[in-house]
């Protein structure tokens, strides 16, 4: 029988939600924070053959502590390959070898488009943002994209102000019309309130599960589009004992993931 301890934090729950989207044998491109925690939880529980790599060029890293950046030297000892940006983004990603990519952004819309370029109009912005980095190629080419976001009407949008990284753009068939590979695109938006997945017909995000402590009604009020609800919508499964053990005893003994509580992930 699966045991679910009650003493978990919201960032730990979100990391476990991400881990459950990873299958054994998946090649996963990660950064730091939630993505690397999720991927490692998967690797130490149900997906031991999953392979992690950073866009900096490290393949199959085995860090002894949470990496502080994709260039953190702790990623190097024991890694199967230490290459460069072109190796990972060209040889793996553009060749179609990446199964899962994690992304986030300042705005995410109902089609999973991500804005990290500008809030407001491009010509007269309210604020300029840092831009794409490696997000656009990951969002364009990874088979399955998992998006991490705060669940509020500021971070979620009916339509983003600028598409930095394409999701399903404006609906069914749009990615393919733009020349992106079939069978790629966003799979889930994991927020501090819920997990939203994408309808295969409309390509819109819908509510799949809601986290303990919230309600469907609250999530609807915090979502700025006409959010559809899954017929089998239910409470998100809380972290399993083995997931928390991997996280707290192997990956993150200093509970660094909980710094996200101070960033609003509560």
C-alpha positions as CSV (number, residue, x, y, z in Angstrom):
1,X,0.0,0.0,0.0
2,X,1.4,3.4,-1.0
3,X,2.1,5.7,2.0
4,X,1.6,9.4,1.7
5,X,3.3,11.4,4.5
6,X,1.5,14.6,5.5
7,X,4.5,16.7,6.2
8,X,5.3,17.9,2.7
9,X,5.6,21.4,1.2
10,X,3.9,22.7,-1.9
11,X,7.3,22.9,-3.9
12,X,7.8,19.2,-3.0
13,X,4.4,18.3,-4.2
14,X,5.0,20.2,-7.5
15,X,8.3,18.4,-8.0
16,X,6.6,15.1,-7.5
17,X,3.9,16.0,-10.1
18,X,6.7,16.7,-12.6
19,X,8.5,13.4,-11.8
20,X,5.3,11.4,-12.5
21,X,5.3,12.8,-16.1
22,X,8.7,11.2,-16.8
23,X,8.8,7.6,-18.0
24,X,11.7,5.1,-17.6
25,X,14.2,5.6,-20.4
26,X,13.2,9.2,-21.2
27,X,15.9,11.7,-22.1
28,X,15.1,14.8,-20.1
29,X,16.6,18.3,-20.5
30,X,16.6,20.1,-17.3
31,X,17.8,23.4,-15.8
32,X,17.8,23.8,-12.0
33,X,15.2,24.0,-9.3
34,X,11.9,22.2,-10.0
35,X,13.1,20.5,-13.2
36,X,16.2,18.9,-11.8
37,X,14.4,17.9,-8.6
38,X,11.5,16.3,-10.6
39,X,13.8,14.5,-13.0
40,X,15.9,13.1,-10.2
41,X,12.9,12.0,-8.2
42,X,11.8,10.0,-11.2
43,X,15.3,8.5,-11.7
44,X,15.5,7.4,-8.1
45,X,12.0,5.9,-8.0
46,X,10.0,4.7,-11.1
47,X,12.4,5.7,-13.9
48,X,15.9,4.5,-13.1
49,X,16.9,4.5,-16.8
50,X,15.9,8.1,-17.4
51,X,18.8,10.3,-18.5
52,X,19.2,13.9,-17.5
53,X,21.1,16.5,-19.4
54,X,21.7,20.3,-19.1
55,X,21.8,22.6,-22.1
56,X,25.3,23.6,-20.9
57,X,26.5,20.2,-22.4
58,X,26.5,17.8,-19.4
59,X,24.9,14.4,-20.1
60,X,23.7,12.0,-17.4
61,X,25.0,14.0,-14.5
62,X,25.2,12.5,-11.0
63,X,25.5,15.5,-8.8
64,X,26.0,15.1,-5.0
65,X,24.0,18.3,-4.2
66,X,21.4,20.4,-6.0
67,X,23.0,22.4,-8.9
68,X,22.8,26.1,-8.5
69,X,23.1,26.7,-12.3
70,X,23.4,24.6,-15.4
71,X,27.1,25.5,-15.3
72,X,27.6,24.4,-11.7
73,X,30.8,22.2,-11.5
74,X,28.9,19.7,-9.2
75,X,27.3,18.4,-12.4
76,X,30.6,17.2,-13.9
77,X,32.0,14.4,-11.7
78,X,30.6,11.1,-12.9
79,X,28.7,12.5,-15.9
80,X,28.7,10.4,-19.0
81,X,29.6,13.3,-21.2
82,X,30.7,16.9,-20.7
83,X,30.2,18.6,-24.0
84,X,28.9,22.0,-25.0
85,X,25.8,23.9,-25.9
86,X,25.9,22.8,-29.5
87,X,26.2,19.2,-28.5
88,X,23.0,19.2,-26.5
89,X,20.9,21.6,-28.4
90,X,22.1,20.4,-31.8
91,X,23.1,16.7,-31.6
92,X,20.3,15.7,-29.1
93,X,17.5,18.2,-29.3
94,X,17.5,19.1,-33.0
95,X,18.0,15.4,-33.9
96,X,14.8,14.6,-32.0
97,X,16.3,12.6,-29.1
98,X,14.8,14.7,-26.3
99,X,11.7,13.2,-24.7
100,X,10.9,15.8,-22.0
101,X,11.8,19.4,-21.4
102,X,10.9,21.7,-18.5
103,X,10.1,25.4,-19.0
104,X,8.7,28.4,-17.2
105,X,8.0,32.0,-18.1
106,X,6.6,35.3,-17.1
107,X,3.3,34.5,-18.9
108,X,1.8,31.2,-20.0
109,X,-1.4,31.0,-22.0
110,X,-4.1,28.5,-22.5
111,X,-2.3,27.0,-25.5
112,X,0.9,26.6,-23.6
113,X,2.7,29.5,-25.3
114,X,5.3,31.1,-23.1
115,X,6.3,34.8,-23.0
116,X,9.8,35.7,-21.7
117,X,10.3,38.7,-24.0
118,X,8.0,41.6,-23.2
119,X,4.9,42.6,-21.1
120,X,2.7,44.9,-23.0
121,X,3.3,45.8,-26.7
122,X,6.7,45.0,-28.1
123,X,7.1,48.6,-29.3
124,X,5.9,50.3,-26.0
125,X,6.4,47.6,-23.3
126,X,5.5,47.8,-19.7
127,X,8.6,45.8,-19.0
128,X,11.3,44.0,-21.0
129,X,12.1,40.4,-20.1
130,X,15.3,38.4,-20.6
131,X,14.3,36.6,-23.8
132,X,14.4,33.0,-24.8
133,X,17.7,31.5,-23.9
134,X,17.3,27.8,-24.8
135,X,13.6,27.8,-24.1
136,X,12.4,28.2,-27.7
137,X,14.3,25.2,-29.2
138,X,13.2,23.1,-26.2
139,X,9.6,24.1,-26.6
140,X,9.8,23.6,-30.3
141,X,11.5,20.2,-30.4
142,X,11.0,18.3,-27.2
143,X,8.3,15.6,-27.5
144,X,6.8,16.6,-24.2
145,X,7.1,19.9,-22.5
146,X,6.2,20.4,-18.8
147,X,5.6,24.0,-17.8
148,X,6.0,25.3,-14.2
149,X,4.0,28.4,-13.3
150,X,2.5,30.3,-10.4
151,X,-1.3,30.1,-10.6
152,X,-2.6,33.6,-10.8
153,X,-4.1,36.0,-13.3
154,X,-0.7,37.7,-13.8
155,X,1.3,34.7,-14.8
156,X,-1.5,32.9,-16.6
157,X,-3.0,34.6,-19.6
158,X,-5.7,33.9,-22.1
159,X,-3.2,35.0,-24.8
160,X,0.4,35.9,-24.0
161,X,1.6,39.4,-25.0
162,X,4.4,37.9,-27.1
163,X,5.2,34.3,-28.0
164,X,8.8,33.6,-27.1
165,X,8.4,29.9,-27.0
166,X,5.6,28.2,-28.9
167,X,3.0,25.9,-27.3
168,X,0.1,25.0,-29.6
169,X,0.2,28.7,-30.8
170,X,-3.5,29.3,-31.7
171,X,-5.0,25.8,-31.7
172,X,-5.0,22.5,-33.5
173,X,-2.6,22.1,-36.3
174,X,-0.8,25.4,-35.7
175,X,2.5,23.9,-34.7
176,X,2.6,21.7,-37.8
177,X,1.7,24.7,-40.1
178,X,4.7,26.5,-38.6
179,X,7.0,23.6,-39.5
180,X,7.4,22.2,-36.0
181,X,7.6,18.4,-35.7
182,X,4.4,16.4,-35.2
183,X,4.1,14.7,-31.8
184,X,5.8,17.5,-29.9
185,X,4.4,20.2,-27.6
186,X,3.2,21.0,-24.1
187,X,1.9,18.2,-22.0
188,X,1.1,19.8,-18.7
189,X,1.2,23.1,-16.7
190,X,2.1,22.4,-13.2
191,X,1.2,25.2,-10.8
192,X,1.1,25.8,-7.1
193,X,-2.7,25.1,-7.2
194,X,-3.2,22.4,-9.8
195,X,-2.1,20.3,-12.8
196,X,-3.5,21.3,-16.1
197,X,-3.2,19.1,-19.2
198,X,-3.9,19.8,-22.9
199,X,-7.0,18.6,-24.7
200,X,-5.9,16.7,-27.8
201,X,-8.7,18.1,-29.9
202,X,-8.8,21.8,-28.9
203,X,-5.2,22.0,-27.6
204,X,-6.4,24.1,-24.7
205,X,-5.2,23.5,-21.2
206,X,-7.9,22.0,-18.9
207,X,-8.0,21.3,-15.2
208,X,-6.9,17.7,-14.5
209,X,-6.2,17.8,-10.8
210,X,-6.3,20.3,-8.0
211,X,-3.9,20.3,-5.1
212,X,-5.0,19.7,-1.5
213,X,-6.1,22.9,0.2
214,X,-7.7,24.5,-2.9
215,X,-10.9,24.0,-4.8
216,X,-12.1,23.8,-8.4
217,X,-13.9,27.1,-7.9
218,X,-10.8,28.9,-6.6
219,X,-8.7,27.6,-9.6
220,X,-11.4,28.8,-12.0
221,X,-11.3,32.3,-10.4
222,X,-7.5,32.4,-10.8
223,X,-7.5,31.2,-14.4
224,X,-8.1,34.0,-17.0
225,X,-9.7,31.8,-19.7
226,X,-12.8,29.7,-19.8
227,X,-11.1,26.7,-18.1
228,X,-12.6,23.4,-18.9
229,X,-12.7,20.7,-16.2
230,X,-11.9,17.1,-16.7
231,X,-14.8,14.7,-16.2
232,X,-12.6,12.8,-13.7
233,X,-11.1,15.8,-12.0
234,X,-9.8,14.9,-8.6
235,X,-7.4,16.0,-5.9
236,X,-3.7,15.7,-6.8
237,X,-2.0,12.7,-5.3
238,X,0.3,13.9,-2.5
239,X,4.0,12.9,-2.4
240,X,4.6,9.2,-1.9
241,X,7.0,8.2,0.9
242,X,9.6,6.9,-1.6
243,X,9.4,10.2,-3.5
244,X,10.0,12.3,-0.4
245,X,12.8,9.9,0.7
246,X,14.6,10.4,-2.6
247,X,14.2,14.1,-2.4
248,X,15.1,14.7,1.2
249,X,17.7,12.0,1.8
250,X,19.5,11.9,-1.6
251,X,18.8,15.0,-3.7
252,X,18.1,17.8,-1.3
253,X,19.0,17.1,2.3
254,X,19.1,20.8,3.1
255,X,15.5,21.3,1.7
256,X,16.7,24.0,-0.7
257,X,13.6,23.4,-2.8
258,X,11.6,25.2,-0.1
259,X,13.0,28.5,-1.1
260,X,10.2,28.5,-3.7
261,X,7.7,29.0,-0.9
262,X,9.2,32.5,-0.5
263,X,8.6,33.1,-4.2
264,X,4.9,32.4,-3.9
265,X,4.7,28.7,-4.5
266,X,2.4,28.0,-1.6
